[in-house]
């Protein structure tokens, strides 16, 4: 069966520090991968979307970047965190060209101080 | 531009009462719509999708193209239905979803 992992579960970082959040999927190949930020009152905002290795689509201008070095690995990064980067980050995957059920990871709570 | 609107941030009902969580969308073509749910301390997961015309955990949602709505309904709410509910619209010609801002449902005993 397919599973999706995210780590760390929680992270507290100072302003200006780098960031690396990792997401991995098991039990499937060539998935679509997604990074979302979930904020109270703002719902889920799609940040990045990937259909394959090295193929990243950025949905909103921001201080963050994403990479997909392997088929089932998706990384969210920042060189210098801002206070506004605090939030709950969700990774998700879906089968390509399907009726698009997305399967979500457990999320990472990021607090930037 | 495609958009999903969930006008209620919080909906509180008593057990056994009917529930309707509102969702309106803006899209000129044939939409594909979904409801996702997040229970306390659990992952966000798909509840139902309109193309399946299914009833899951007693919930149904009917697509009304005239009113551009996809409201989620249940005739008798249960305490275990308490959760955050998100309506989502699939962007045409992509695998991306546009989510609403979510409605928190609280069912009191």
Contacts between the chains, C-beta under 8 A, distances in Angstrom:
chain1	res1	chain2	res2	distance
A	32	B	95	5.0
A	34	B	96	7.7
A	36	B	99	8.0
A	41	B	9	6.6
A	41	B	101	6.2
A	42	B	101	6.0
A	43	B	6	7.7
A	43	B	86	6.3
A	43	B	99	4.8
A	43	B	100	5.6
A	43	B	101	3.9
A	43	B	102	5.0
A	44	B	44	7.8
A	44	B	86	6.5
A	44	B	99	4.0
A	44	B	102	7.8
A	45	B	99	7.9
A	46	B	96	6.2
A	46	B	97	7.4
A	46	B	98	7.8
A	46	B	99	7.9
A	49	B	95	7.8
A	49	B	96	5.8
A	51	B	95	7.6
A	59	B	96	7.9
A	90	B	44	6.7
A	92	B	44	8.0
A	94	B	95	5.9
A	96	B	95	6.5
A	97	B	95	6.9
A	98	B	95	7.7
A	99	B	32	7.1
A	99	B	49	6.6
A	99	B	51	6.4
A	100	B	32	7.2
A	100	B	34	7.8
A	100	B	90	5.5
A	100	B	95	5.4
A	100	B	97	6.8
A	101	B	34	7.8
A	101	B	46	4.8
A	101	B	49	7.3
A	102	B	46	7.4
A	102	B	97	6.4
A	103	B	45	7.8
A	104	B	43	5.0
A	104	B	44	4.2
A	104	B	45	6.9
A	105	B	43	6.9
A	106	B	43	5.8
A	107	B	43	7.7
